Amino acid sequence: MLSPAEWLARVGFGAGNPFALKWAEEERDRLHEYFVDHHAYHAIIDAGVVRSTILHAPRGAGKSSTRRMFEAHCQAQAPHQSALLLPLTDWMPLVERVGNAPVGPRDLLAELLRLFVVALAELPEIPGTPLPPDEAGYLRWMSATYGDYLRPSQRATLRERAWLLDTEAPGTLAAYQLDGLPVLRCFALLVQIGAALGCVPCYVVVDGIDELCETSADWATGATLLAPLLGNLRMLEVPGLAFKCFIPSGVVAVLRERRLLREDRIATLELSWSACQLEHLLRQRLLAFSEGAVQSLAQIAAPELPNIDQQLCAAAAGSPRTLLSLGDWLIQACARTASDNELLLRPLHLQMALDACGARMPAIGIAPLRITADGTIWLGERMLDVSRRLTPLQRRLLDYLYDHHGRLCSSDELIANVWPAEAAPNDKDSLRRLADRLIDLIEPDPRQPVYIERRHGGFYVLNHVG
């Protein structure tokens, strides 16, 4: 028996456990070493036109890691041409401040003013030209009124830059107070001050909406907190200001259901992972923590596990965090039975990891599903005889999932696109029954479906499309 650290060192992982860092805030400066350039990451980066974007995914899909890489991208730009980042990632102070009252636009504005003052105190350089008098007056009022989050060193920085004067109390800057100005005008002022300091655009980075007690098990509460922001089109269209939102798919589903999400005006993207993308992520992690020595688990596995990397990624079912948990359990299981003469990963270790995570052994070489132009359904080279016997609703559900294969589709989305508007059911049980019947007809083993998969939160996804 070896400790996990001893086993890792002996098989080539001199830089530690490749599966230990499962949370974005834990990864810190290591994230860039193994981050996978997912297409959704590139889609949120603005090229010329500044725009608000929503990136949504289930928990554990890498929203916060993508957010951190977006922030790093913005911070890497040249001085005086970089974006100003306001990280709205801790919702606790805002929720505590409003108490039982609903969060409104002015509550969000006050929170962002606090973050704005901190962001300016963190600027590494400022232009040699002083701020125009009006911008300087507004900034001093903000610093005196909304400096709650400033550390002593940040206060000192603002004083050095003449943006916070000890002789000025908020009342002496009454001409510049924002309380009487419209909310949109206040947001425009933030952009105006940032631009005067060479920071264009101003990004409000939204994350962590599901990390409160009130929202962790209730998507509707998270949607209510975001409604004053995402439901206000004029706020989203302030020139030079953009909101980059990294939020759970369950919250997006509620916003859609309430018709608060104008996807014709704000780009809404889904972060989803195929098994191949997870394999790339796994390889990047192994290379980073072994300093290039190990690029696959098969290298340190027994001959009877030639496909262990693919099996682990398929068992993760589209979740990077599940993949990391499986890998961590795999290491622990192997270390417990390891010795100087026995270091290889064995089928027993893989099964123990799957059991610990509640995953099942995936099938390798699943026949791809395809639908031909005449509507015939094929699994590999086998034509299904049910192709002509599907009801119109079953066919519409399968066709919609097929057209959006590999992407999580919410119950609300499916109901809206499968049923005619005048016949749409008021509950989700009708969809569940329809999906159950389709699974019975399509799946080789309906008890363990591999094509039509249900996910937590009422989502469906069609896998293994050829």
PyMOL commands that set and color helices and strands:
alter all, ss='L'
color gray80, all
select helices_A, chain A and resi 4-11+24-34+39-44+63-75+92-98+105-121+133-145+152-160+170-176+183-196+219-230+233-236+249-257+275-289+297-300+308-315+320-337+347-357+392-403+411-418+421-423+429-442
alter helices_A, ss='H'
color red, helices_A
select strands_A, chain A and resi 53-57+84-88+202-206+241-248+267-270+369-371+377-379+382-383+409-410+452-455+459-462
alter strands_A, ss='S'
color yellow, strands_A
deselect
rebuild
show_as cartoon
